[in-house]
Amino acid sequence: MPPFWSMALRGVCYKNVAIKAFVPEKMKILHSAIYATGID
């Protein structure tokens, strides 16, 4: 396996983990903003 391939694969894994960690936080912030403005 060439180094570039493993680096690319690792990058994709890190990106997926970051997205999974980030999206719920973003949704939580969005929901609390919606509740705060009263537009349920």
N, C-alpha and C positions, 0 to 999 in steps of 0.2 A: 504494500500500500504506500503510494508516494506521500511525502509529508504534506503537500498541498491539499490532498484529498482529506487527510485526517484533520487538518486545520479547518477546512471548509465545513466538514461534518461537525466538528466541535463548535464552530461559530453558529451553525444552525441550531444545535442543541441549546446553546446559551441563549440564543434569541427566543426560542420557544419557551424556555423557562422564564425569561424576563417578561414575555408577553403574558404568560399564565399568572405571574405574580402581580403584574401591573394592572391588567384589565379589571379584576375585582375591586382594586383600590379606586380606580377611576369611576367605576359604576357606583361605588359607595358614596363617593364625593358628589356625583351627579344626583343620586337619590336624595341625599341630605339637602342639596341645593334646591331641588324640586319641592321637598317638604317645607323648607324654610320660606319659599315664596308662595306656598299654598296652592300650586298648580298640580294637584295630584293626577 
